[in-house]
Structures are given as structure tokens and as C-alpha cells.
């Protein structure tokens, strides 16, 4: 039951946080061993502080974008047909609220002192007991494959440019940091969504570890569940050659 861990290809946020980790490691260590609880706590605290700063800045930016949109509509009233087209595009892009039947999947780390729950299994390794990036990605991809109309991870709506990345057992999503348990909520046909989850081979592998070592897995149904609109930046960012 080997769990294949994908390479962690970073977004700009991930690179920045990784750079922060290296800088803090260098500053704290001074060439010595920093594998102590205090050092790890310092790095974790710094990363979370940056995450809180990002959340505040994103909230301020969302308010400013809303003000600009309101002023634009007031100064340049659109024709009804244009407004309808814009509404359809915003719905498709995840920029408006979405309400409907839903499934919510919750993934949780196993206890740190977990022991095999089935006879004949070896004692678990530390990596066997935590949620990995591949696990979250498998759930999200399966829900999209099952016809999800929209997906929310934790308290954030996913759009086409959203990237689910993990550093250690911490999720980095759109500039914010989260710790398990992780929740993924999808609006759509609940039967089709559940079938997609059950048939996905990566999720089947994860659920083998649920049975073996106690990783958390819960699927709940909801009615009239509302996913929030995405309020972050929609500007595309990309790398370019250095001068």
C-alpha cells in the first residue's frame, strides 16, 4: 500500500514560503543542527504569520475590487443582454455564489501513536499517518470528474487557476495556510459525485490506509449548500526570462 508522493511544484506563494523557510533555517541554525522543537515552532509561526498577513491583504483587495466594480457599473451602465452574458461568465468562472445539493469530504490525520488496525500489517511510518497533497488533489479531481458545478476547499472557492499545494502537513491555498482536518465541498449531483469518489484509484489507495491505520475519511450530504464567490485576484501570473 505504498502512497506515491508527487513532486511539490510551487506556485509563487509556495516559492515565497519555501524561500522563507530556507532563510529562517539559515538564520536560526548558524551552521548547527536545527532539528529541535523550538526551531520548528519558530518556522511554523513565521509561516502562519505570513498567511494571516496574506489573508488580510486579500480581504482589503476584495473590498477595493467590489468598490471599483460598483463604480464602473454606475458610470457605465451595461445593456441587459451584456449584463446577462457577464453574469453567465462570472458563474462559470466561480466569481458568483453557487447554491445546490452538495457532498462534503473531510480528511483527517491519524493519531500520532496509531497502531495497525488489521492483523499482519507493519507498524506505520510517520508519512502513513498524515494527509498528503496527492490525497487532497485526488478528492478534488474526482469531484470535478463527477460533474461538480463548483468546489470549495476549507473556506475558499476554487477557480481554474487555483493550486492545492502542501508543505509538510500544511495546506497552502491562494496565499492562506490551513492545517487538518481538511474539508472539500462540491455542489452537483450527489450520486454522481459519490460514484466518482468511490471509483477513483488514488482515493481507494487512501482509504486502504483509513482501514489500516485510522486516517480520517468522512463523506456528508447537504441540501441548499452555498459556496461563496471567489474574491481573489484573477490576474494571470507567469514567469519570464531574466534581463
Secondary structure, DSSP 8 states (H G I E B T S, - for coil): -----------HHHHHHHHHHHHHHHHHHTTS---SHHHHHHHHHHHHHHHHHHHHHHHHHHHHHHHHHHHHHHHS---HHHHHHHHHHHHHHT-S-EEEEEEEEEEE---TT---SSTT-----GGGGS--HHHHHHHHHHHHHTT-SEEEETTEE--TT---EEETTEEEETTEEEESSEEEEEES-HHHHHHHHHH-HHHHHHHHHHHHH--EEEEEEEEEEEE----S-----------
